[in-house]
């Protein structure tokens, strides 16, 4: 078990074995989550932020756009076929 102390400025040194195990470098931003009886520290951004265009751009569709009713009918048809 690693122990540390809270400084007069509210700072805590995370023991080196823990920093090494989590690959945290100088400047790593952390999120502090309050659990009532303790605090959980998590990396602020464990991966690069993306938006829907970055993620869904590989899902290019050429053809007539499907309506919500088309999708509901396809789901209903799939359910009926599965239970025959």
C-alpha positions as CSV (number, residue, x, y, z in Angstrom):
1,X,0.0,0.0,0.0
2,X,1.3,3.5,-0.9
3,X,0.6,6.4,1.4
4,X,0.9,10.1,0.8
5,X,0.1,13.4,2.6
6,X,-2.0,16.4,1.7
7,X,0.1,19.6,1.6
8,X,-1.0,22.9,3.0
9,X,-1.9,23.9,-0.5
10,X,-4.2,20.9,-1.0
11,X,-1.7,19.1,-3.2
12,X,-1.1,15.3,-3.1
13,X,1.9,13.5,-4.6
14,X,0.8,10.3,-6.3
15,X,3.4,7.7,-5.5
16,X,5.8,6.8,-8.4
17,X,4.7,3.1,-8.7
18,X,1.1,4.2,-9.3
19,X,2.1,6.9,-11.8
20,X,4.3,4.4,-13.6
21,X,1.6,1.7,-13.6
22,X,-1.0,4.1,-15.1
23,X,1.5,5.7,-17.5
24,X,0.8,9.1,-16.1
25,X,3.4,11.7,-17.1
26,X,4.0,15.3,-15.9
27,X,1.1,17.5,-16.9
28,X,-1.5,14.6,-17.0
29,X,-4.9,16.1,-16.3
30,X,-7.0,14.1,-13.9
31,X,-10.7,14.1,-13.0
32,X,-11.5,13.8,-9.3
33,X,-14.7,11.9,-8.6
34,X,-16.2,12.2,-5.1
35,X,-17.4,8.9,-3.7
36,X,-18.3,10.2,-0.2
37,X,-15.7,8.1,1.6
38,X,-13.0,8.6,-0.9
39,X,-11.9,10.2,-4.2
40,X,-11.2,8.4,-7.5
41,X,-8.7,10.0,-9.9
42,X,-9.2,9.2,-13.6
43,X,-7.4,10.5,-16.7
44,X,-9.3,13.4,-18.2
45,X,-9.0,12.2,-21.7
46,X,-8.0,8.5,-22.0
47,X,-8.4,8.8,-25.8
48,X,-8.6,11.6,-28.4
49,X,-12.0,13.3,-28.6
50,X,-14.0,12.6,-31.8
51,X,-17.2,13.8,-33.2
52,X,-19.9,11.9,-35.1
53,X,-18.4,12.8,-38.5
54,X,-15.1,11.2,-37.5
55,X,-16.7,8.0,-36.3
56,X,-19.5,7.6,-38.9
57,X,-17.7,8.7,-42.0
58,X,-16.7,5.1,-42.7
59,X,-20.4,4.2,-42.9
60,X,-21.1,5.8,-46.2
61,X,-24.4,4.8,-47.7
62,X,-25.4,5.3,-51.3
63,X,-29.0,4.8,-52.0
64,X,-32.4,5.9,-50.9
65,X,-32.5,7.2,-47.3
66,X,-34.6,4.9,-45.1
67,X,-37.4,6.4,-43.0
68,X,-38.2,5.5,-39.4
69,X,-41.2,3.6,-40.7
70,X,-39.0,1.6,-43.1
71,X,-36.7,0.7,-40.2
72,X,-39.6,-0.3,-38.0
73,X,-41.0,-2.5,-40.7
74,X,-37.6,-4.2,-41.3
75,X,-37.3,-4.9,-37.5
76,X,-40.8,-6.3,-37.4
77,X,-40.1,-8.5,-40.4
78,X,-36.8,-9.7,-38.8
79,X,-38.6,-10.7,-35.6
80,X,-41.3,-12.5,-37.5
81,X,-38.7,-14.5,-39.5
82,X,-36.8,-15.4,-36.4
83,X,-39.9,-16.8,-34.6
84,X,-41.2,-19.0,-37.5
